[in-house]
Amino acid sequence: MFPGQFRSHKRRVCLGLWQMFWMLLLSACSVAFGQVPGTDSRTQVIDGLIAQAREKNLAEERYWHLLLHYRPRLIGGVKSEVDGEEFFLSANGKTDPEAELEATIRSFFAPAPDDPEIQHPQCRFPARLAWLRAQLGFGPGELEVQPCERFSTWRSKLNPGSVTVIFADAYLDNPASMYGHTFLRLNNRAHGPGERLLDYTVNFLADTDTKSGITFAILGLTGGYPGRFSAMPFYGKVQEYNNIESRDLWEYRLSLDQEAVDRLVMHLWELWDTHFDYYFLDENCSYQLLPLLEVADPSLHLTDSVRPWVIPIDTIRILLSQKGLVVGIERRPSLLHTMIHLRSSLSSDEVAVAATVSKTPDDETLRQLDRYPKDRQAVILDTAYAYYRYRIGYSRDESRESKELERRLLLSRNQLGLQTPELRVMEEPVPPHDAHKTGQIGFSTGASRQSTFEELSLRPALHDLGADQAGYIPHSELEMFHLRVRYDNRYDKLFIEEMTLLKIISLSPLDSWVRKFSWRFKLGADSAKELDCRFWRCLYYGLEGGRGLSAETHLWRDEVFYLFAEIELDAGGVFRHDYRLGAGGRAGLLLDMSPYWSAQFEGAVDRFPLGNIQTRWEARMTQVIHVSRILDFRLTLQALSSYREGLWTINYYL
């Protein structure tokens, strides 16, 4: 120990002994004068504790800031991310850690409220109480402990012994779930591995009152919704995500010990009756789990790695980056993937029988099973039931006919008296955390008939059709805030080539059992180079969407053909009358030629009868070499009416 460290250590020991002496003296005086807990004695105890807190500078301790969700402000000081006034005991508590700490200490010594429905601060803030007692050393001799029956009952019902973070795959049909969703499962100590459906989950969600995707996007981007923590049994989430929305669930079991789990539960109780302003880009469902886990284990520094935007799978990567935090990963496949797996184990004849039995399981249809061995009958009936459940869906108001059909299927399966035979192991997809990173930066050089140019591309999220598909929804694209800036060498100009706010493409290949339309949507700014304008004057704002069909083959490796009918509305000074409105069609082909080589060919024709009247046609070919999950090379050749260009791009994923 260095001399300076020794002096500091000696000072802390002396200070601790001095504080202990005064606490014992105050307690002895209180007992001697029969003032437990009299007003004067209580005031002295409170003042003594506040003096200790100031001496120890507890208001600046990291854990106190974690409990109050304080974050530094650009203008100096801190501000809590909690936006509910009921969370603070001081009028200035949102921005003043010391005022909130002292108000918290005083509140713990307040008399019990007359209304039993009102929680005493000791019960309302158990995590604060536990930490302050550990720091200041006060106990029942100084503090009249309040009964906290509501909290105790709630904690006993949860009875958590460990914590699992769950990631639900992306769901493009819902604006709130386009990027996936993360939530916690509190694993009950009394439940075994086969009883996890009965455990409770903890979610942070926007409290919305609209079904409009556009309204949700606007309010979600601007903090217009309150975000709240809620709990529900895990089987409800499995029903919603696995069964109804056909999303895989990935479970990441954490190594938190029992003390950490207890701290997490106590802090959850403190957050239950308050809210945060919900921001789609940063303070969202995934981000709010990280401060919660830091309260559970303050040795974690999860929020230090957060970008200005927060994507659910990126928070999973943050957890995985903490050595020893994630101790197990499991996948719970969706009903759709389970059905497809079962069907893949059947012959074409067995598939036809399973489809027939699923729809009309009468005696005559079921007799078709007699020509198969019992083990094959079992697989056929399992597949038929999975197909029935997927086709019918889940509703509280199922018809009597549907219930009777389900009963017949289950009865027929039960009468076989066999467990499901061992099938070939379902091929595990690449886990979402092993997919390419969500951010992308690209450097390009290219040429047109008019000039040469260089380009910088920035995209914070998420994935496009040309990128490595592993770990993402196959044949899908989801881009947000994609910016391309181009420098033209001939004209010595720097300008915006494209600015995509949101682009979604969902190609769902035709399947006799899975009938989903393919669709696309794009909102942003692009260049109307087909109008022969100066490039930096070509920018316009556009909205386009389409619906269509796609088909998948495996003639080489994997090929997807698609066809869309589209409408488009554009606005900008580059157009006659400042706008154009039209419709058209788009066709394309995705080719997966090797694990490291893919291509896309696409053509489109659009007719604009209103505004800037014209017909536009487009052809584009893109070749992609996938060097690794963090790097790819692309060659793009594009024709836009009379305009032609070629582009060579290096993309880095970060």
N, C-alpha and C positions, 0 to 999 in steps of 0.2 A: 504494500500500500504506500503510495506516494504521500509526502507530508501534507499537501493540500487536501488530498482525499481523506487523510486521517483527521485533520481538523474539521472537515465537513461532517465526517461520521460522528466525531465526538460531540459536535454541536447538535446533531439530530438526536443523539441519545439523551443529552441533557434536556433538550426541549421536550422530548417525550416524557421523561421523568417529571419535569415541572408541570406539564399538562395533566399527567396522571394524579399528581399530588392535589392539584386544585379540584379535579373532578371528585376525588375521594372526600376532600374537605367539604365541598358543596353538598355531596350526598349525605355525609355525616351530620351536617348542620340541618338539613331538611328533616332527617329522622329525629334528631334531638328536639326540634321544635314542632314536631307533628305536622309537617307541611309536605306531605307526599300525596299528590303533587300539587301543593298550594300554588297560588298565583305568583307570589314573590319568588318562591323556589323555582318554579317553572321558567320564569323570566330569566333568572340567573343562569339556569342550565342552558336555555336557548342562546343567551348572549355569549356564554362560554363556548358553546359549539360553533357559533358563527365566528368568534374570535379565532378558534382553532382552524376553521376552514379558510379564513383569510391568511393566517400564518402559513398554512400549507399550500396556499394558492390553488385550492381545489377547483375553483371556477375555471382555471386554465388547463386542468388535467384533460388528457385526450378522452378518457372514458366518459367524463361528464359531457363532453362535446358529442360523443357518440350517442349517449342516452337522449340528448336533446336534438340530435340531427343538425348540429351547427355546421355550416360551411363558410369558408372565408369569402368576403365580398371584395370586389375590385376596388371599392372606395375605402377599404379598411374595415376592420372589425369582422364580425361574423353575423350570420343570419340563419335561423332554423329553416329547414325545408318543410317542416310541419306547418300547415296553414290553418288548422283548427284552433280557435282561441281557447277552447277548453283544455288544451294540452299544457297551457302555461299557467302557473300560479302567480306570476308577477305580471303587471301590466306591460312591462318592458321585456318580458322573458324571451320573446322571439329574437331579440338582438342583444340582450345583456345577460351573459352567462352567470355573472356574479349575483345580479338581482334575482334571477330565477333560482339559484342555489339557496340563497338566504331565505327567499319566500318558501321554498320547499322545506327547509329545516323548520321554520316556524309552523308550517301547516301540519307537520307530523305531531306537534304537541297540542293541536287544537282539540277542543272537546268533541265528543261524538255528535253527529248531526241528529236532530230530532226526527227527521224523516228517514225511515229505514231504507227507502229507495235511493237515497243519496249516499254514495260511497265516501268513506273517510279517505283523506289523501294517502294514509298508510296503505289502504286497500287499492286505491286508484293507481298508485305508483309504486308497486312492490320492488321493481328493479332499482329505482332511485333510492328507496329505503335501504335495501340490502347493501348497496355500494356505500352510502353515507355512513351506515353503522360500521362497516368494515374500516372506513377511513378515519372515523372520529371516535370509535370505540364506545358509543353509548348503548345501553341495554335497558332491560325492564326496570332497573332501579331508577333510571332517569325518565323513561318513556312509558306511558301507559299504552300497552299494546292493544290495538283494536281487533275485534274478531272480523275476519274477512271471509265470510261464508261463501259469497258468490264466487270469488276468485278461487277459493279452495275447491269448491265443487267443480268448477270449470277445469282446473288443472288436473283433478282426479279423473275426470272423464277422458281427458286427452291421454294422461299417463304416459308421456313420451319417454323413450329410452334412447332413441337415436333419430337422426334427421336425414331425409333423402330429398335431393333437388331433382325435379322432374321437368324434362323438356318435351313439349308437344310439338311435333313437326309443323311446318308452315301449312297454312290453309288459305289458298288464294281467293276463295269465294267469300271471305269475311275480312273487311278492312282492318278489324281489330286483331286479326290473327295471321296476317300476311307473312310476318316474320317469325312465326312460331310463338310459343308462350312458355314461360317457366313458372313453377310454383313449388312449394314445399310439401312434403308429407312427413307428419310427425308419427314415427313408428311406435305404436303402443307396446309397452313392455310385456303386456299379458298376451299379445298376439304372436303367433308363429308366422313363418314365411308364407304359409298358405292362407293367412287371414288378413293380409294387407289391405284387401278391399274395404275392411271395416275401420281402418285407420282414418284419421282426419287430415285434410289438406289445408294449406294456408295460401290464399291468393291475394294479390294486389291488383285490383281492376278499377277501371273508370266507371263511375256511377252515371251511366248514360240514360237519357230519356228520349232518344230518337233512334229510328231505324234507317235514317238517311245516311248513306256512306259519305256523301259530300259534307254534310253537316258535322258528322263525326270527325272527318279529317280536319276541318277548319278548327273546331273547338279542341280537338286533340292536340293540334300543333300549337295552340295559343293558351293552353292551360284552362280551357273553359269548362272542364269537368272535374269534380272532386274524385280523387282516387282513395279507395278504402281497402283495408284488409278484411278478409272474410274467411270463413271456414266451412267446409262441407265434407262428408265422407268421401273417401277415395273412389268408391264404386260409382258415385255420381259423375266424377271426372272421367272415369273409364267409359261410362255410358256416352257422355258428351263427345269426347275426343276419339276414343277407339272405335266406337260403334256407329255413332251418328255421322261424325265428320270424317271417318276413315283415316285417322292420323295415328301414326306410331307414337308411343311414349317411350322416352329414354330415361332411365332412372340412374342417378348418380348418388351413391350412398356416401355420406360424409363421416369423418372420423371424430366428430365432436364427442367429448366425454359428457358424463351426466351433469356435471356442474355447468358446462357450457349450454347444454340443452335446457337446464333450469333457467339460466339467465335469458335465453331466447324466449321461453314461454312467459316469463315475467314481463319482458319488454313488449311482447305481443299484446298482452293484456293492457298495457299502457297506451298502445296505439289503436285499440279496438274501437273506441268511441270518438276518434278524431279523423282528420282527413289531410291529404296532400293534394295540391293542385296537380292534375295529371297532365303530363306532357308526353306526347307520342314519341318524340325523338330522344329524350333523355330521362326524365323522371317517370319512367314507365314501369310495367309489371316486373321486368327483370332487374332494373336498377335498384328498386326498393328492397329487394331481397339481400343485396350486398351489405348495406348498413346494418340490417337486421342480424346477419351472420357475424359482422364485426362486433356487435354488442355481445353476442354469444361467446366469441373468442377474440378478445382485443388484440391478440398477437397477429391476427389477420389484417392485411392492408389491402382490401379488395377494391375499394373505391379509388385508390391511388392510380389504378390502371385503366380507369374508365375514360373513354374518349368523349368528345362533346356530344356524340350521338351514341345511343346504347341499343344494340341489337341482341335479342335473347341468346343466340348461340355464342356470341362473344362473351357474355357473362359466364357461360359454361366453360369456355376456354380460360377465363380468369380463375375460376375455381380449380381447374386442372393444373394451372401453373403454380399453385400453392403446394409445395412438396408435402405429400402425405395426407392432404385434406380429403381427396376422393379415394375411397378404398374399394369401390366396386361399381361396375357399370352393367346394367341389364336393359334389354329391349322388351317391351310389351307390344307385339304387332297388332295392328288394327284388324277389325273384322274383315275388311276388304282384302288385306294381304293374307290373312289366314285362309279365306275362301279361295283365293287364287292359288295358294300353295296346295290346298287339298285338291283342287281341280287338276293341278298339274300332275298329280300322282295317278290320275285315272286315264284309261284308254278313251279313244273317241267314242266308242260304244257306251262306255260307262258314264261319260260326261252327258250323253243324251239321256240316259236313264235317270241320272241324278236331276237333270233339269225337269224332266217329266214328273218325277216323284215329288219334287219341291213344289210344283204347282197344283198337282191333283193326286194326293196320296190316298186314293181309294183302293179297294181290295184288288181290283183288276190291274191297276198300275203297279201296286206293290208286288204282285205275282211275278213281275218282270225280274225281280231280284233273285228269284229261286234258281236261276240258271248260273248264279255266281257262288263261289265258296263264301262261307260266313264271314271270313276276314275281309273279303272284298265288299260284301254287303254293308259291313260296318263303315268302311271308308266312303262308300257311295251315299249312305244315309247321313253321315257327318257332313259331307259336302252339300247334300241337298238341304240340310237344315241351315248351314251357313248361308247358302244362296237364298233360302226363304227369308232369313232374318235381314240380310242385306237388301233384298227386294222390297220387303214390306216396310222396313224401317222400324222406328221405335216411337210409339205414341201411347198416351194414356187412354185414348179412345179407339182402340183396335176393335174392329168389327167382330161379331160372333163367329162369322165364317173364318176369319183369320185365326182366331183362337182355337177353333176346332181343327183347322189345318195343322197348326203347330202341335196340338195335342196328339194328332195321329202320327206325325213324324217322330215325336219323342217316344211315343208308345212303341212304335215299330222298332226304333233303335234300341229301346230298353229290352224288348223281348229277345234280342239276339244274345244278351248276356255276355257280351265281349267288351273288353276295353278296346279303345282305338288302337289298331295295329301300329307298330313302329313304321313310320314313313321315312323317306329320305329326309335328311335334316334340311330345314328351310334355309336357303341361302341368305346369310346375314348381309344386309346392305352395309355400305361404308357408314360408320357413325357420323352424325352431323358435325361433331367437333373435329373430325378428321378431314372434312371437306375444305376446299380452298377458302382463304380468308375473305371476309365480306367487303373490305375496302379494295379499291383498285386505282392504280395510277398508270397511265399509258403514255408512251412517247412514239410519235409517228412521223414519217416523212412520205411525201407523195407528189404526184404530178397530175396535171390536167392538160387539156389542149392549150389552155391559156397561160399557165405558169407552173411553177413548183412551189411547194409549201412544206412547213413543219407544223406539228400539232401536239398539244398537251391535253391529256384527258384525265379528269378526276371524277371518281364515283365512290361515295361512301358506302353504298349498298346497292346490290347484294350479289346478283348473279344474272348471267345472260346465256342465251342459247349456245353461244360459241365456247363458253367456258367448260371446264371439266365438270361433268354432271354428277360425279360421285359425291354422295352425301346430301344432295339436293333433290327436290321433286323432279323426276325424270321429265325431260322435254318441256321445261318451264323457264320463264324469264321474269325476273322482278328487279327493276332498277329504279332508284330514286336519287334525284339531284345529280344526274350525270351531266357534267359540263365538259364541252370540247372547245378549246381556244386555238385558233389557227393563225399562223403568220404567213402571209403571202409574199414571196420573194420578188415577184415582178412589180407589184404595186407598193411594196414596203408598208404593208398594213397588218395590224394585229386586230382580230375581231372574234366575236363569238360565233362559232360554227353551229353548235347545237347546245341546248340546255333542256334536258329532260327532267321534268318534275316527278313524273311517275310513268312507268311503262310495265305492263304486265302481259305476258303471253302464257296461256295454259293450253297445251296440246294433250288432249285425252284421246288416245287411239280408240277406234271403234272396237267394241267387244260385245259379243252376244249376251253376256251377263252384266257388263258394266256399261251403262249407256249415259255418257256425259258429253256435252257439247264442248268443243274447243272454242276459245275466245281470246280476244286481245283488246288492249286499251292503252292509249298513249295520251299524255298531257304534257305540253311544254312548248319549246321554241325550236324551230328548225330553219334551214335555209332553202329558199325557193330558187335554186340555181337553174331550174328548167326555164325560168323567165328571162334568162340572159341579162341578169342584173349585175352590177358591181357586187362582189361577194359580201363586202361588209355592209351592203345595203339590202341584202336578201332576207334578213331575219324576219320571221313572222311567228305568231302564236297560234297553236293548233290544238284541236281536240279530235281524236279519232277513235273509233271502236269497231269491232267486228265479231261476228260469230260464224262458226263453221264446223268442219269435220276434219278428222285426221285418221290415218291408218298406219299401222306398224307392220313391217315385214322383217324377215331375217334371211334375206337372200345372200347377203355378204356377212355382215355382223349384225347391224341394227340400222334400219331405215325407217324414217317417219315422213309420210306424205301429208300435206295439209292444204286446205282450201278454205278461204274466208270470203264472206260478203261484208262490205264495210261502208261506213258513212264517215264523212270528214267535214269539219267546220274550221276554217282558218281566218285569221284577222291580222292585218298589218298594212303599212303604207306601201309595201311593194305591190299590192294588188290594185287593180282597177276597182273603184268603189270601196276599197279598203277591206274587202272580204271575199271569200269564196265558199260555196257550200256544194257538196257533191257526194257521190257514192261510187263504188267500184268493187273490184275483186282482187284477191291476192292468192297466189299458190306458191308452194315451196316444197323443198325436200331437205331433210337433215340426214346426213350420212355419218355413221360411226365406222370409219374404215380400219382403225387399229386402236389399241389402247392409247396411242400418242398422236393420233391424226383424225381430225373430224372436218366436216365441210357442210356448208349450207348454200343452197341455190334457191333464189326467190325471184318472182316476177309479179308485177302489179299493174293494173290499169284503173285509172280513176277519171270519171267524167264530172266536171263542175259546171252545171247549167245555170247557177246563180252567182252573182258577183263577178269575179274575174273568170269569164267563161273560157274554158279550155279543156283539153283532154291531156292527161299526164300519164306517161307510162314509165315503168322503172324495172330494171334488171340488176341483180346483185349476186356476186359469188364471193364467199368467204372461205378461205382455207386456214385451219388452225393447227399448229404444232404445239402439243402440250408437253413442255419440257419437264415441268414438275407441278406440284400443287400451288406453287407461288409464282410461276412464270409460264407465259405462253407467247408464241409468235403468230402473227396473223397477216395474211395477204388478202386485201379486199379490192375487187374490181367492180365498179358501179357505173351504170348508165342511167341518166335521168332525163328522159326525152332527148334533146340534142347534146346534153352535157355528158362528159366522160371524165372519170378520174380513177387512179389507182393509189392504194394506200398500204404502206408496210408499217406494222405496229408491233411494239414490244409492250406487253402488259405485265405489271408486277402487282401481286395481291398482298395486301398488308392489313 
